[in-house]
Amino acid sequence: RCFQAEAQLRLERLKRRGEQHPRWPVNAMQQQTLLGKHASLQASDIVGSTKEVLWDLVHAKTCLGQLEEELEQCSQEVRKRQKETLQKREDASTLTEGRAAEDAAFAQRE
């Protein structure tokens, strides 16, 4: 919008001075061609289709962000479960060793 406003201001200054834009067509046929192309662009509703594409892009990026966040949460959950599993295995190993030591001590007493 800012760029468009600046361009319009430049064109208004040129008109006030009685000058034309350097790329403005010099003959009537070229001017009609330019005006026809302008009208066809206005009629084609490029703005609407561009908005739709941009909304799709925003939606896709939003979904990507959500998926990345969920993936990170899942990764943290997996790491937590792995630590818990490792701790339980160590506890089980300690209990097994303790039970084996008790059994050995009991067997020696008998």
C-alpha positions as CSV (number, residue, x, y, z in Angstrom):
1,R,0.0,0.0,0.0
2,C,2.8,2.4,0.8
3,F,4.5,1.7,-2.5
4,Q,1.2,2.3,-4.3
5,A,0.6,5.5,-2.5
6,E,4.1,6.8,-3.3
7,A,3.6,5.9,-7.0
8,Q,0.3,7.8,-7.1
9,L,2.0,10.8,-5.5
10,R,4.7,10.8,-8.1
11,L,2.1,10.6,-10.9
12,E,0.1,13.5,-9.4
13,R,3.3,15.6,-9.3
14,L,4.0,14.8,-12.9
15,K,0.4,15.8,-13.9
16,R,0.7,19.1,-12.0
17,R,3.8,20.0,-13.8
18,G,2.2,19.0,-17.1
19,E,4.6,16.1,-17.7
20,Q,4.0,12.5,-18.5
21,H,5.5,9.4,-17.0
22,P,8.5,8.3,-19.2
23,R,6.8,4.9,-19.9
24,W,3.4,6.3,-20.8
25,P,2.5,5.4,-24.3
26,V,3.0,8.3,-26.8
27,N,0.3,7.4,-29.4
28,A,-3.5,6.8,-29.0
29,M,-3.3,3.1,-30.1
30,Q,-0.7,2.3,-27.4
31,Q,-2.8,4.2,-24.8
32,Q,-5.9,2.2,-25.7
33,T,-4.0,-1.1,-25.4
34,L,-2.7,-0.1,-22.0
35,L,-6.1,0.9,-20.8
36,G,-7.6,-2.3,-22.2
37,K,-5.0,-4.4,-20.3
38,H,-5.7,-2.4,-17.2
39,A,-9.4,-3.0,-17.4
40,S,-8.9,-6.8,-18.0
41,L,-6.6,-7.0,-14.9
42,Q,-9.3,-5.2,-12.9
43,A,-11.9,-7.6,-14.1
44,S,-9.9,-10.7,-13.5
45,D,-10.0,-10.2,-9.7
46,I,-6.4,-11.0,-9.1
47,V,-6.7,-9.5,-5.6
48,G,-9.3,-12.1,-4.6
49,S,-7.3,-15.1,-5.9
50,T,-4.2,-13.7,-4.3
51,K,-5.9,-13.3,-0.9
52,E,-7.1,-16.9,-1.2
53,V,-3.6,-18.1,-1.9
54,L,-2.2,-16.1,1.0
55,W,-4.8,-17.4,3.4
56,D,-3.9,-20.9,2.3
57,L,-0.3,-20.2,2.9
58,V,-1.0,-18.7,6.4
59,H,-3.2,-21.7,7.2
60,A,-0.5,-24.1,6.1
61,K,2.2,-22.3,8.2
62,T,-0.1,-22.3,11.2
63,C,-0.7,-26.0,10.8
64,L,3.0,-26.6,10.4
65,G,3.7,-24.7,13.6
66,Q,1.1,-26.7,15.5
67,L,2.5,-30.0,14.2
68,E,6.0,-28.9,15.2
69,E,4.8,-28.1,18.6
70,E,3.0,-31.4,19.0
71,L,6.1,-33.2,17.7
72,E,8.2,-31.5,20.3
73,Q,5.7,-32.4,23.1
74,C,5.7,-36.0,21.9
75,S,9.5,-36.1,21.8
76,Q,9.6,-34.8,25.4
77,E,7.0,-37.4,26.5
78,V,9.1,-40.2,24.8
79,R,12.2,-39.0,26.6
80,K,10.3,-38.9,29.9
81,R,9.0,-42.4,29.4
82,Q,12.5,-43.6,28.4
83,K,13.9,-42.2,31.7
84,E,11.1,-43.8,33.7
85,T,11.6,-47.2,32.0
86,L,15.4,-47.0,32.6
87,Q,14.7,-46.1,36.3
88,K,12.2,-49.0,36.6
89,R,14.7,-51.4,35.1
90,E,17.4,-50.3,37.5
91,D,15.0,-50.6,40.4
92,A,14.0,-54.1,39.2
93,S,17.7,-55.1,38.9
94,T,18.4,-53.8,42.4
95,L,15.4,-55.7,43.8
96,T,16.5,-58.9,42.0
97,E,20.1,-58.5,43.3
98,G,18.7,-57.9,46.8
99,R,16.4,-60.8,46.7
100,A,19.3,-63.0,45.4
101,A,21.5,-61.8,48.3
102,E,18.7,-62.5,50.8
103,D,18.2,-66.0,49.3
104,A,22.0,-66.7,49.5
105,A,22.1,-65.4,53.1
106,F,19.1,-67.6,54.1
107,A,20.6,-70.6,52.4
108,Q,23.9,-70.1,54.3
109,R,22.0,-70.0,57.7
110,E,20.3,-73.2,57.0
